[in-house]
């Protein structure tokens, strides 16, 4: 009976070397596809978070009947709003505190860091009833990213009118490709220009400068407003 011959050690080493080279070549072929997938996933994740920020602000102020937008700290913004409100409606000075207590405040904080597995900027804050603020939607929602949130007059609005809305732009930097991703939206407050409520005067509702000059990058923005129920609590 003839004895069968197996592979020699040299032959096995050569075969393994060839397979290793082929596997390396195949992996290199798939690398661009994998990077594209990772970039696309990160991009969509960023856009989802940015759209969420825009939606949160838009829905929060949708039914505001009076509003002021201020590029200032929260205390200054509330005081400015209360003064303008009292002047507009002839509210007694003794009731100014009632105005301050009942206003809703959204703070777009582009300056301070908020910690969640790191220090990140560009968060939307909401004033609580005790006068303190909390991060809207929770820190985990934003991910490990910095955002820049600016407001400007409605697109093509010159001069600005309430029905033009306010343009909001949320930008962030993709960590992998250093590409800036920007998402635009519009904030509309139907009651600010309805027949029932009229149009808030320029001292009351302050659009942030012009369509070509938005609120400045890196500055805090306060949106101070009253809904109908809030307004009913002011004498």
N, C-alpha and C positions, 0 to 999 in steps of 0.2 A: 504494500500500500504506500502510495506516494504521500510524503509529508507536506502539508500546505505551508506556504511561506507567509509570515506576517510583515507588518511595516517595521522598518528600522527606526531607531531613535532619531536619526537625522531627518528622515522623511516626515516623522511626526512633528518635529520642530519647524520644518519648512511649511507644512500645512497650517500649523497654528499661527505662524508669522503672517502667512497670506490671509488667513481669516481675520487676524487683528487689523491688518491694513485695510481690508474691506469694511470692517465694522467702523473703523475710524473715518473712512471716506463717507460711509452712510450717515454717521452722526453729524459730520460736517455739512452734509446736504440738508439735514433736518434742522440745523441750528438757526438759519434765518427764519424758517417757518415758526419755530418755537419763540424766537424773539419778537416776531411780528404778532404772534398770539398774545404774548405777555404785554406788549405795548398796547394792543387793542383792548385787552381786558382792563388795564390800568386806566386807559383813556376813558372808557365807558364808565368805570367806577367813579372817576373824577367828575364826569359830566352828570352822573346821577346825583352826586352830593351837591353839585352846584345848582342843578335844577331844583333840588329840595330846598336849598336856602332861598331861592327866588320865590318858590311856591309858598313857603312858610310866611315870608314877609307880605307877599301879595294877599294871601288869604286872611292874614291877621288884620290888615287895615282896610279890607274891601268895603266894609260898611261904616267907615269913619264919617262923622258928620262935621268934624272940625279937626284940622291937622296942622302941625308945624314941623318942618324939617330943618334941623340945625346941625351945623358942623361945630360941635361943642361938647363939653362934658354934660352928664345927665342933669346935674343940679342947675347949671346955666340954662340948659334947654327947657327944663320944666318952668323955671322962673320966667323965661322969655315967652313961653306959650301962655302962662297964666296972665301975664301983663297984657299980651295982645288980646286974649279972650275977654278980659275985663273991659278993655277999651272998646272992643267991638260990640259987646252986648250990654254995656252999661252996668256990669255986675258991680255990686258994692265991694269996696276994698276989703271989708271984713270977711267977704266970702272967697277971697283969693286962695286961702288955704284949702277950701273945699275943692277948688279947681285942681290944685296940686295933688290932693289926695285921691282924686277920681280919675286922673289922666292915665291912659295906657302908654307905656314907653317901650319901644324897641331900640336897643343900642347896637349899632353895627360897630364892633370893636376891632379896628384894624391895627391897634397899637399894642395892647397888653398881651402877654402870653398867658395861655391857659393850659394847665398841665394834664395830660393824659398819655402816659408812656412817652413823655417828652414835652417840650415847650413849643406851642404853635399859636400863630396869630390868625386873625380873620374869623371871628366868631360872632354869631348873633345872640345877643343877650336879651332877656325879658325882665322887666322890673317886677318884683314880687310885692305883695300887699304891705310888707313891712319895710319897704323902701330899698331893700337889697336887690341884687340881680342874680340871675341864674343863666347858665348857658342853655339856649333853646335847642331842643332835639337831642341834647346829651352829647358829651364829648366824643363818644365812640362813633357817632354818626359821621363826623367830619373826617375821620381817619387821621393818619399821621401826615397832615398837609397844612401848609399855610395858604390862606385865601386873601384876596384883596377885593373888597366889595365897595363899589362906588355907585352914586346916583347922579343922574343928569335929567334934563328936560326930555319930554317925549321925543321920539325920533322925528326929525324934521319940523319941530315945533318952534317957530320964530315969528311972532312972539308966542310965549307959552300960554296955553289955556288948560284948565283943569281936565277937559275931556281928552287932552293929548296924553295924559298919564305921565308917569315918571319912568324913565329908563333905568334899569338896574343891570350892572355888569359884574359878574363874579369871575375872577381870574385866578389861576393857580399854575404852578410850574411842575411839569412832569419830572419826577426824579431821574428816570432812566435816560430820557432824550433831551432834557433841558428845554422842552417845548412848552410854550405858554398856551394854556387852554383857557379860552374865554367863552362864557355863556351869557347871552343877553336875554332880558325879559322886560315886561312892562307891568307897572303897578297902576291899577285903576281903582279909584274910589268913587263909586257911582253916586253916592249921596253928596259929594262935594260940588257936583254941578247939576243936581236934579232940581226940578221946579219947586219941590217942597222945601229944600234947604237953601237954595240960591248958591252963589259962588262965594267961597271964602275970600275976603279981601287980601291984598298982597302982604299985609302985616300979619295975617293969620296963617295962611297957607303959603309957605315960602319954598318955591321950587329952587333947587340948588344951582343957581346962576344960569348958565345957558347950555344949549345943546352941545356946544363944542368945549365947554369947560365944566366937567363934572366935579363932584366933590373930590377933594384931593386925595391921592393915593396915600395910605398910611394914617389918615386922620379918622377920629371917631365921628360917627354920624348918629344923631338921635332923631327918631321919628316919634313925635309926641302927638297923641290924638285922643279923641273922645268918640265913643259909640253912642247911640241913642240912649241906652240904659244908663251909661255913665253920666251923660249930660243931665238926665232927669234927677240926679242926686245933687245937682248944683243949684242952690237957691237963685 
